[in-house]
């Protein structure tokens, strides 16, 4: 939680800015209160621009033959769905989703990272940053012919209880055909986010959603009850056995993710080293990325950032494991707070980065709540790696460029660093 707030006037109303100093683990996110004047400083994770949101996938290989992915990755119900495709509604008439004032501010800003939220959308966004979301527990991918296919089912979710499987064809949601729609649109319907656009309220946990499905020759309709689910952003395993590296996959940095990474590193065997997989990482809370960096660093600089000309710094906590061999996997889906972590470990000489260049999202957004309750999120600054490198529009270039064989190359790197049998 950020302490020491002070009021700052902005063209869009008064906002609260956290005072960020010293070794106390400063953050760029403070949970806004439901006050007209509440706001938060965030390094927002934006998965894609106008096409929606995407989540990292655990698979090491590329998409199956005949499949195309949204921005190179699969889409998940747990994703933040980007809210900026509203220009048509501006011209069409009055705002019906509660984000009218924010829409106007965002459209005038010319800021490609700006986002407009209704009050309900921003509430949902806060829950997602806390690792929670309302849905049925499905991950989707889009086939080349436009079908929305289930790529993964969350264990213990309503979808799992109903017997849904990977590969099922999701033909319609509440009677709206899925074929040809963006995966993010289908995801929004699953989560119940299509209500405001139609002038109605968004359904929440416990509400029903009708899914039309097909599996082989079988076609059926399943009505599921949405539930409040929690993301599993950190997955740890030993794919090569007890003598191989500990693989720590981090999909996003929601609340608690940093401590999960630290626990995974403490439990890792030094024999095989650590393979930190940040591919497809959509970013999130910067304080969590800094905590994750603290797992591998013994204090010191993680990043610097500016907010309207004011320079500030983020520092790791003391006591991280600086001895265990470390390789980091990155790709074009690694963005925002994920890039901050990767850049810090690279600049500090703590890890070898393997994969492809990262996305290039190094900007800082300030959400401001407007008089109608909507929230406009606009860029106010940028962050840099410890060596002073800018990330925005540039990304992070790995030490070792690799494509489909990146995991194998990373294991070779770890072996050379002293990990492995």
One Martini backbone bead per residue (centre of mass of N, CA, C, O) as a GRO file, in nm:
protein
  421
    1UNK     BB    1   0.096   0.035   0.023
    2UNK     BB    2   0.062   0.363  -0.017
    3UNK     BB    3   0.220   0.648   0.113
    4UNK     BB    4   0.197   0.980   0.125
    5UNK     BB    5  -0.019   1.171   0.015
    6UNK     BB    6  -0.094   1.398  -0.259
    7UNK     BB    7  -0.228   1.673  -0.411
    8UNK     BB    8  -0.310   1.696  -0.767
    9UNK     BB    9  -0.350   1.887  -1.034
   10UNK     BB   10  -0.560   1.843  -1.317
   11UNK     BB   11  -0.735   1.872  -1.613
   12UNK     BB   12  -0.932   1.618  -1.478
   13UNK     BB   13  -0.869   1.675  -1.188
   14UNK     BB   14  -0.825   1.551  -0.887
   15UNK     BB   15  -0.531   1.381  -0.755
   16UNK     BB   16  -0.360   1.104  -0.630
   17UNK     BB   17  -0.022   1.076  -0.511
   18UNK     BB   18   0.232   0.883  -0.450
   19UNK     BB   19   0.495   0.851  -0.231
   20UNK     BB   20   0.824   0.757  -0.358
   21UNK     BB   21   1.061   0.591  -0.142
   22UNK     BB   22   1.325   0.414  -0.100
   23UNK     BB   23   1.336   0.076   0.061
   24UNK     BB   24   1.006   0.011   0.086
   25UNK     BB   25   0.881  -0.062  -0.186
   26UNK     BB   26   0.783   0.098  -0.415
   27UNK     BB   27   0.491   0.210  -0.596
   28UNK     BB   28   0.256   0.220  -0.895
   29UNK     BB   29   0.017   0.123  -0.691
   30UNK     BB   30  -0.310   0.236  -0.584
   31UNK     BB   31  -0.593   0.171  -0.442
   32UNK     BB   32  -0.885   0.292  -0.516
   33UNK     BB   33  -1.127   0.471  -0.404
   34UNK     BB   34  -1.482   0.542  -0.390
   35UNK     BB   35  -1.394   0.834  -0.495
   36UNK     BB   36  -1.387   1.116  -0.679
   37UNK     BB   37  -1.056   1.148  -0.599
   38UNK     BB   38  -0.965   0.881  -0.677
   39UNK     BB   39  -0.637   0.727  -0.742
   40UNK     BB   40  -0.374   0.575  -0.956
   41UNK     BB   41  -0.047   0.451  -0.988
   42UNK     BB   42   0.043   0.291  -1.295
   43UNK     BB   43   0.165  -0.004  -1.462
   44UNK     BB   44   0.006  -0.097  -1.721
   45UNK     BB   45  -0.154  -0.372  -1.863
   46UNK     BB   46  -0.130  -0.415  -2.223
   47UNK     BB   47  -0.182  -0.654  -2.447
   48UNK     BB   48  -0.334  -0.479  -2.658
   49UNK     BB   49  -0.480  -0.267  -2.835
   50UNK     BB   50  -0.769  -0.294  -3.029
   51UNK     BB   51  -0.806  -0.632  -2.994
   52UNK     BB   52  -0.734  -0.679  -2.685
   53UNK     BB   53  -0.663  -0.968  -2.493
   54UNK     BB   54  -0.389  -1.155  -2.332
   55UNK     BB   55  -0.241  -1.470  -2.245
   56UNK     BB   56  -0.031  -1.673  -2.121
   57UNK     BB   57   0.130  -1.970  -2.213
   58UNK     BB   58   0.267  -2.293  -2.138
   59UNK     BB   59   0.347  -2.357  -2.403
   60UNK     BB   60   0.635  -2.409  -2.608
   61UNK     BB   61   0.492  -2.419  -2.856
   62UNK     BB   62   0.331  -2.355  -3.115
   63UNK     BB   63   0.074  -2.340  -3.293
   64UNK     BB   64  -0.128  -2.517  -3.437
   65UNK     BB   65  -0.228  -2.622  -3.716
   66UNK     BB   66  -0.448  -2.365  -3.835
   67UNK     BB   67  -0.370  -2.161  -3.613
   68UNK     BB   68  -0.456  -1.852  -3.458
   69UNK     BB   69  -0.346  -1.577  -3.275
   70UNK     BB   70  -0.377  -1.335  -3.043
   71UNK     BB   71  -0.093  -1.182  -3.046
   72UNK     BB   72   0.044  -1.487  -3.019
   73UNK     BB   73  -0.196  -1.565  -2.821
   74UNK     BB   74  -0.408  -1.653  -2.586
   75UNK     BB   75  -0.727  -1.626  -2.453
   76UNK     BB   76  -0.868  -1.504  -2.140
   77UNK     BB   77  -1.084  -1.446  -1.884
   78UNK     BB   78  -0.854  -1.305  -1.698
   79UNK     BB   79  -0.844  -1.076  -1.876
   80UNK     BB   80  -0.791  -0.767  -1.988
   81UNK     BB   81  -1.018  -0.572  -2.156
   82UNK     BB   82  -1.000  -0.359  -2.389
   83UNK     BB   83  -1.166  -0.006  -2.394
   84UNK     BB   84  -1.109   0.174  -2.688
   85UNK     BB   85  -1.362   0.083  -2.882
   86UNK     BB   86  -1.555   0.395  -2.912
   87UNK     BB   87  -1.580   0.589  -3.156
   88UNK     BB   88  -1.854   0.503  -3.276
   89UNK     BB   89  -2.020   0.592  -3.021
   90UNK     BB   90  -1.961   0.890  -3.029
   91UNK     BB   91  -2.125   0.932  -3.303
   92UNK     BB   92  -2.402   0.776  -3.230
   93UNK     BB   93  -2.419   0.891  -2.921
   94UNK     BB   94  -2.491   0.826  -2.628
   95UNK     BB   95  -2.377   0.707  -2.344
   96UNK     BB   96  -2.421   0.356  -2.201
   97UNK     BB   97  -2.149   0.263  -2.004
   98UNK     BB   98  -2.033   0.504  -1.801
   99UNK     BB   99  -1.770   0.640  -1.996
  100UNK     BB  100  -1.803   0.924  -2.123
  101UNK     BB  101  -1.585   1.120  -2.005
  102UNK     BB  102  -1.344   0.932  -2.055
  103UNK     BB  103  -1.376   0.906  -2.358
  104UNK     BB  104  -1.325   1.204  -2.420
  105UNK     BB  105  -1.043   1.225  -2.300
  106UNK     BB  106  -0.909   0.998  -2.466
  107UNK     BB  107  -0.976   1.110  -2.753
  108UNK     BB  108  -0.808   1.385  -2.700
  109UNK     BB  109  -0.512   1.280  -2.624
  110UNK     BB  110  -0.355   1.070  -2.827
  111UNK     BB  111  -0.319   0.812  -2.644
  112UNK     BB  112  -0.237   0.480  -2.692
  113UNK     BB  113  -0.258   0.400  -2.362
  114UNK     BB  114  -0.529   0.481  -2.325
  115UNK     BB  115  -0.817   0.452  -2.092
  116UNK     BB  116  -1.163   0.364  -2.059
  117UNK     BB  117  -1.386   0.363  -1.773
  118UNK     BB  118  -1.608   0.243  -1.596
  119UNK     BB  119  -1.684   0.186  -1.279
  120UNK     BB  120  -1.715  -0.122  -1.319
  121UNK     BB  121  -1.458  -0.177  -1.479
  122UNK     BB  122  -1.261  -0.074  -1.258
  123UNK     BB  123  -1.343  -0.276  -1.048
  124UNK     BB  124  -1.257  -0.522  -1.214
  125UNK     BB  125  -0.962  -0.438  -1.246
  126UNK     BB  126  -0.891  -0.450  -0.947
  127UNK     BB  127  -0.953  -0.750  -0.917
  128UNK     BB  128  -0.740  -0.845  -1.122
  129UNK     BB  129  -0.497  -0.722  -0.963
  130UNK     BB  130  -0.589  -0.931  -0.725
  131UNK     BB  131  -0.655  -1.210  -0.896
  132UNK     BB  132  -0.958  -1.157  -0.989
  133UNK     BB  133  -1.261  -1.315  -1.135
  134UNK     BB  134  -1.542  -1.338  -1.350
  135UNK     BB  135  -1.642  -1.677  -1.442
  136UNK     BB  136  -1.591  -2.024  -1.594
  137UNK     BB  137  -1.290  -2.131  -1.691
  138UNK     BB  138  -1.178  -2.019  -1.982
  139UNK     BB  139  -0.981  -2.086  -2.267
  140UNK     BB  140  -0.905  -1.928  -2.582
  141UNK     BB  141  -0.913  -1.989  -2.938
  142UNK     BB  142  -0.844  -1.917  -3.286
  143UNK     BB  143  -0.927  -2.033  -3.571
  144UNK     BB  144  -0.888  -2.003  -3.909
  145UNK     BB  145  -1.223  -2.025  -3.940
  146UNK     BB  146  -1.327  -1.858  -3.657
  147UNK     BB  147  -1.330  -2.037  -3.429
  148UNK     BB  148  -1.405  -2.103  -3.084
  149UNK     BB  149  -1.165  -2.256  -2.882
  150UNK     BB  150  -1.076  -2.464  -2.637
  151UNK     BB  151  -0.758  -2.465  -2.458
  152UNK     BB  152  -0.866  -2.436  -2.150
  153UNK     BB  153  -0.938  -2.567  -1.815
  154UNK     BB  154  -1.022  -2.484  -1.509
  155UNK     BB  155  -0.977  -2.611  -1.221
  156UNK     BB  156  -1.280  -2.597  -1.035
  157UNK     BB  157  -1.472  -2.496  -1.239
  158UNK     BB  158  -1.763  -2.473  -1.402
  159UNK     BB  159  -1.649  -2.601  -1.664
  160UNK     BB  160  -1.530  -2.855  -1.529
  161UNK     BB  161  -1.797  -2.958  -1.397
  162UNK     BB  162  -1.932  -2.985  -1.701
  163UNK     BB  163  -1.694  -3.124  -1.896
  164UNK     BB  164  -1.508  -2.948  -2.032
  165UNK     BB  165  -1.279  -2.922  -2.317
  166UNK     BB  166  -1.025  -2.931  -2.499
  167UNK     BB  167  -1.155  -2.844  -2.834
  168UNK     BB  168  -1.403  -2.716  -2.795
  169UNK     BB  169  -1.682  -2.570  -2.955
  170UNK     BB  170  -1.774  -2.231  -2.930
  171UNK     BB  171  -2.063  -2.119  -3.086
  172UNK     BB  172  -2.213  -1.979  -2.827
  173UNK     BB  173  -2.328  -1.684  -2.632
  174UNK     BB  174  -2.630  -1.618  -2.553
  175UNK     BB  175  -2.689  -1.658  -2.883
  176UNK     BB  176  -2.403  -1.558  -2.973
  177UNK     BB  177  -2.200  -1.592  -3.212
  178UNK     BB  178  -1.846  -1.678  -3.241
  179UNK     BB  179  -1.798  -1.687  -3.524
  180UNK     BB  180  -1.573  -1.422  -3.622
  181UNK     BB  181  -1.503  -1.333  -3.354
  182UNK     BB  182  -1.341  -1.201  -3.125
  183UNK     BB  183  -1.214  -1.342  -2.854
  184UNK     BB  184  -1.264  -1.098  -2.662
  185UNK     BB  185  -1.573  -1.094  -2.708
  186UNK     BB  186  -1.630  -1.373  -2.595
  187UNK     BB  187  -1.508  -1.324  -2.319
  188UNK     BB  188  -1.701  -1.095  -2.237
  189UNK     BB  189  -1.956  -1.275  -2.242
  190UNK     BB  190  -1.864  -1.480  -2.031
  191UNK     BB  191  -1.825  -1.248  -1.805
  192UNK     BB  192  -2.055  -1.015  -1.859
  193UNK     BB  193  -1.949  -0.743  -2.044
  194UNK     BB  194  -2.214  -0.668  -2.248
  195UNK     BB  195  -2.430  -0.493  -2.102
  196UNK     BB  196  -2.363  -0.180  -2.128
  197UNK     BB  197  -2.373  -0.167  -2.443
  198UNK     BB  198  -2.700  -0.239  -2.406
  199UNK     BB  199  -2.793  -0.087  -2.123
  200UNK     BB  200  -2.707  -0.295  -1.907
  201UNK     BB  201  -2.620  -0.490  -1.664
  202UNK     BB  202  -2.374  -0.659  -1.507
  203UNK     BB  203  -2.306  -0.962  -1.445
  204UNK     BB  204  -2.227  -1.192  -1.190
  205UNK     BB  205  -2.192  -1.388  -0.953
  206UNK     BB  206  -2.434  -1.651  -1.032
  207UNK     BB  207  -2.475  -1.612  -1.313
  208UNK     BB  208  -2.597  -1.696  -1.623
  209UNK     BB  209  -2.465  -1.904  -1.903
  210UNK     BB  210  -2.502  -1.985  -2.246
  211UNK     BB  211  -2.365  -2.273  -2.411
  212UNK     BB  212  -2.265  -2.355  -2.737
  213UNK     BB  213  -2.166  -2.688  -2.836
  214UNK     BB  214  -1.885  -2.883  -2.984
  215UNK     BB  215  -1.810  -3.253  -3.022
  216UNK     BB  216  -1.789  -3.343  -3.302
  217UNK     BB  217  -2.122  -3.467  -3.329
  218UNK     BB  218  -2.175  -3.310  -3.076
  219UNK     BB  219  -2.459  -3.115  -2.955
  220UNK     BB  220  -2.483  -2.850  -2.702
  221UNK     BB  221  -2.628  -2.709  -2.400
  222UNK     BB  222  -2.473  -2.497  -2.144
  223UNK     BB  223  -2.541  -2.395  -1.812
  224UNK     BB  224  -2.366  -2.154  -1.633
  225UNK     BB  225  -2.211  -2.039  -1.332
  226UNK     BB  226  -2.073  -1.783  -1.226
  227UNK     BB  227  -1.747  -1.715  -1.080
  228UNK     BB  228  -1.510  -1.653  -0.840
  229UNK     BB  229  -1.180  -1.622  -0.944
  230UNK     BB  230  -0.833  -1.726  -0.938
  231UNK     BB  231  -0.535  -1.669  -1.029
  232UNK     BB  232  -0.255  -1.851  -1.189
  233UNK     BB  233   0.057  -1.691  -1.221
  234UNK     BB  234   0.219  -1.935  -1.078
  235UNK     BB  235   0.434  -2.189  -1.218
  236UNK     BB  236   0.582  -2.497  -1.095
  237UNK     BB  237   0.861  -2.702  -1.225
  238UNK     BB  238   1.029  -3.027  -1.339
  239UNK     BB  239   1.063  -3.133  -1.658
  240UNK     BB  240   1.370  -3.289  -1.612
  241UNK     BB  241   1.366  -3.338  -1.326
  242UNK     BB  242   1.561  -3.332  -1.035
  243UNK     BB  243   1.826  -3.229  -1.220
  244UNK     BB  244   1.676  -2.997  -1.319
  245UNK     BB  245   1.523  -2.723  -1.367
  246UNK     BB  246   1.343  -2.462  -1.235
  247UNK     BB  247   1.024  -2.373  -1.337
  248UNK     BB  248   0.902  -2.026  -1.368
  249UNK     BB  249   0.580  -1.922  -1.434
  250UNK     BB  250   0.478  -1.586  -1.543
  251UNK     BB  251   0.181  -1.424  -1.647
  252UNK     BB  252   0.144  -1.212  -1.400
  253UNK     BB  253   0.115  -0.905  -1.177
  254UNK     BB  254  -0.044  -0.969  -0.920
  255UNK     BB  255  -0.142  -1.002  -0.620
  256UNK     BB  256   0.133  -1.198  -0.477
  257UNK     BB  257   0.342  -1.284  -0.699
  258UNK     BB  258   0.619  -1.211  -0.578
  259UNK     BB  259   0.603  -1.413  -0.336
  260UNK     BB  260   0.575  -1.665  -0.508
  261UNK     BB  261   0.853  -1.641  -0.637
  262UNK     BB  262   1.020  -1.646  -0.377
  263UNK     BB  263   0.928  -1.927  -0.287
  264UNK     BB  264   1.026  -2.079  -0.541
  265UNK     BB  265   1.327  -2.008  -0.504
  266UNK     BB  266   1.367  -2.129  -0.219
  267UNK     BB  267   1.274  -2.427  -0.332
  268UNK     BB  268   1.499  -2.443  -0.517
  269UNK     BB  269   1.739  -2.614  -0.680
  270UNK     BB  270   2.079  -2.552  -0.742
  271UNK     BB  271   2.148  -2.779  -0.947
  272UNK     BB  272   1.956  -2.654  -1.204
  273UNK     BB  273   1.826  -2.403  -1.152
  274UNK     BB  274   1.658  -2.120  -1.317
  275UNK     BB  275   1.353  -2.088  -1.514
  276UNK     BB  276   1.230  -1.784  -1.624
  277UNK     BB  277   0.897  -1.744  -1.747
  278UNK     BB  278   0.793  -1.445  -1.952
  279UNK     BB  279   0.615  -1.545  -2.156
  280UNK     BB  280   0.328  -1.357  -2.203
  281UNK     BB  281   0.362  -1.127  -2.010
  282UNK     BB  282   0.121  -0.865  -1.908
  283UNK     BB  283   0.191  -0.775  -1.630
  284UNK     BB  284   0.121  -0.502  -1.382
  285UNK     BB  285   0.243  -0.484  -1.077
  286UNK     BB  286   0.530  -0.335  -0.985
  287UNK     BB  287   0.568  -0.432  -0.693
  288UNK     BB  288   0.579  -0.734  -0.786
  289UNK     BB  289   0.827  -0.716  -0.970
  290UNK     BB  290   1.019  -0.621  -0.744
  291UNK     BB  291   0.981  -0.868  -0.562
  292UNK     BB  292   1.086  -1.068  -0.773
  293UNK     BB  293   1.368  -0.942  -0.796
  294UNK     BB  294   1.438  -0.998  -0.487
  295UNK     BB  295   1.491  -1.310  -0.533
  296UNK     BB  296   1.785  -1.232  -0.704
  297UNK     BB  297   1.853  -0.985  -0.514
  298UNK     BB  298   2.074  -0.764  -0.308
  299UNK     BB  299   1.942  -0.529  -0.380
  300UNK     BB  300   1.897  -0.243  -0.546
  301UNK     BB  301   1.841  -0.157  -0.863
  302UNK     BB  302   1.555  -0.181  -1.093
  303UNK     BB  303   1.436   0.123  -1.144
  304UNK     BB  304   1.341   0.404  -1.332
  305UNK     BB  305   1.130   0.707  -1.310
  306UNK     BB  306   0.891   0.929  -1.457
  307UNK     BB  307   0.683   1.217  -1.340
  308UNK     BB  308   0.666   1.491  -1.487
  309UNK     BB  309   1.006   1.509  -1.429
  310UNK     BB  310   1.009   1.316  -1.187
  311UNK     BB  311   1.256   1.137  -1.025
  312UNK     BB  312   1.266   0.778  -0.969
  313UNK     BB  313   1.290   0.476  -0.759
  314UNK     BB  314   1.360   0.117  -0.762
  315UNK     BB  315   1.397  -0.139  -0.507
  316UNK     BB  316   1.539  -0.398  -0.376
  317UNK     BB  317   1.557  -0.637  -0.159
  318UNK     BB  318   1.713  -0.798   0.065
  319UNK     BB  319   1.821  -1.151   0.033
  320UNK     BB  320   1.869  -1.273  -0.227
  321UNK     BB  321   1.942  -1.510  -0.475
  322UNK     BB  322   2.276  -1.484  -0.621
  323UNK     BB  323   2.366  -1.800  -0.706
  324UNK     BB  324   2.157  -1.903  -0.878
  325UNK     BB  325   2.102  -2.006  -1.172
  326UNK     BB  326   1.989  -1.781  -1.453
  327UNK     BB  327   1.711  -1.791  -1.680
  328UNK     BB  328   1.529  -1.592  -1.934
  329UNK     BB  329   1.216  -1.592  -2.082
  330UNK     BB  330   1.133  -1.424  -2.392
  331UNK     BB  331   0.893  -1.212  -2.578
  332UNK     BB  332   0.648  -1.033  -2.753
  333UNK     BB  333   0.458  -1.082  -2.476
  334UNK     BB  334   0.654  -0.917  -2.314
  335UNK     BB  335   0.539  -0.675  -2.066
  336UNK     BB  336   0.609  -0.420  -1.884
  337UNK     BB  337   0.667  -0.554  -1.588
  338UNK     BB  338   0.819  -0.783  -1.734
  339UNK     BB  339   1.039  -0.593  -1.853
  340UNK     BB  340   1.143  -0.478  -1.592
  341UNK     BB  341   1.255  -0.744  -1.482
  342UNK     BB  342   1.434  -0.830  -1.720
  343UNK     BB  343   1.609  -0.570  -1.730
  344UNK     BB  344   1.725  -0.590  -1.445
  345UNK     BB  345   1.864  -0.872  -1.468
  346UNK     BB  346   2.043  -0.790  -1.706
  347UNK     BB  347   2.188  -0.529  -1.599
  348UNK     BB  348   2.289  -0.685  -1.325
  349UNK     BB  349   2.400  -0.975  -1.420
  350UNK     BB  350   2.188  -1.218  -1.326
  351UNK     BB  351   2.101  -1.285  -1.632
  352UNK     BB  352   1.997  -1.479  -1.912
  353UNK     BB  353   1.851  -1.390  -2.210
  354UNK     BB  354   1.588  -1.573  -2.386
  355UNK     BB  355   1.478  -1.518  -2.730
  356UNK     BB  356   1.271  -1.245  -2.793
  357UNK     BB  357   1.170  -0.952  -2.833
  358UNK     BB  358   0.996  -0.734  -2.672
  359UNK     BB  359   0.728  -0.521  -2.685
  360UNK     BB  360   0.737  -0.204  -2.557
  361UNK     BB  361   0.627  -0.120  -2.239
  362UNK     BB  362   0.729   0.199  -2.063
  363UNK     BB  363   0.467   0.319  -1.934
  364UNK     BB  364   0.287   0.560  -1.732
  365UNK     BB  365  -0.020   0.552  -1.551
  366UNK     BB  366  -0.305   0.776  -1.468
  367UNK     BB  367  -0.580   0.743  -1.287
  368UNK     BB  368  -0.894   0.930  -1.327
  369UNK     BB  369  -1.167   1.042  -1.162
  370UNK     BB  370  -1.474   1.142  -1.263
  371UNK     BB  371  -1.779   1.290  -1.202
  372UNK     BB  372  -1.931   1.022  -1.340
  373UNK     BB  373  -1.716   0.772  -1.245
  374UNK     BB  374  -1.520   0.763  -1.448
  375UNK     BB  375  -1.206   0.642  -1.608
  376UNK     BB  376  -0.894   0.796  -1.685
  377UNK     BB  377  -0.603   0.670  -1.863
  378UNK     BB  378  -0.283   0.830  -1.855
  379UNK     BB  379   0.014   0.932  -1.961
  380UNK     BB  380   0.310   1.046  -1.737
  381UNK     BB  381   0.545   0.825  -1.807
  382UNK     BB  382   0.874   0.659  -1.764
  383UNK     BB  383   1.085   0.380  -1.778
  384UNK     BB  384   1.403   0.237  -1.659
  385UNK     BB  385   1.671   0.080  -1.649
  386UNK     BB  386   1.957   0.070  -1.464
  387UNK     BB  387   2.123   0.180  -1.734
  388UNK     BB  388   1.889   0.374  -1.891
  389UNK     BB  389   1.690   0.218  -2.054
  390UNK     BB  390   1.453   0.229  -2.280
  391UNK     BB  391   1.133   0.059  -2.367
  392UNK     BB  392   0.966   0.222  -2.537
  393UNK     BB  393   0.943   0.083  -2.858
  394UNK     BB  394   1.193  -0.139  -2.795
  395UNK     BB  395   1.254  -0.310  -2.570
  396UNK     BB  396   1.404  -0.631  -2.509
  397UNK     BB  397   1.713  -0.774  -2.576
  398UNK     BB  398   1.841  -1.058  -2.592
  399UNK     BB  399   2.132  -1.237  -2.553
  400UNK     BB  400   1.962  -1.483  -2.685
  401UNK     BB  401   1.851  -1.570  -2.987
  402UNK     BB  402   1.525  -1.735  -3.003
  403UNK     BB  403   1.273  -1.950  -3.077
  404UNK     BB  404   1.144  -2.255  -3.048
  405UNK     BB  405   1.434  -2.326  -2.885
  406UNK     BB  406   1.453  -2.161  -2.619
  407UNK     BB  407   1.438  -2.368  -2.382
  408UNK     BB  408   1.687  -2.533  -2.470
  409UNK     BB  409   1.887  -2.295  -2.466
  410UNK     BB  410   1.845  -2.225  -2.167
  411UNK     BB  411   1.951  -2.495  -2.056
  412UNK     BB  412   2.233  -2.461  -2.168
  413UNK     BB  413   2.299  -2.209  -2.013
  414UNK     BB  414   2.266  -2.328  -1.729
  415UNK     BB  415   2.490  -2.536  -1.759
  416UNK     BB  416   2.714  -2.313  -1.800
  417UNK     BB  417   2.638  -2.178  -1.504
  418UNK     BB  418   2.601  -2.465  -1.316
  419UNK     BB  419   2.366  -2.616  -1.400
  420UNK     BB  420   2.288  -2.923  -1.339
  421UNK     BB  421   2.445  -3.240  -1.356
   0.00000   0.00000   0.00000
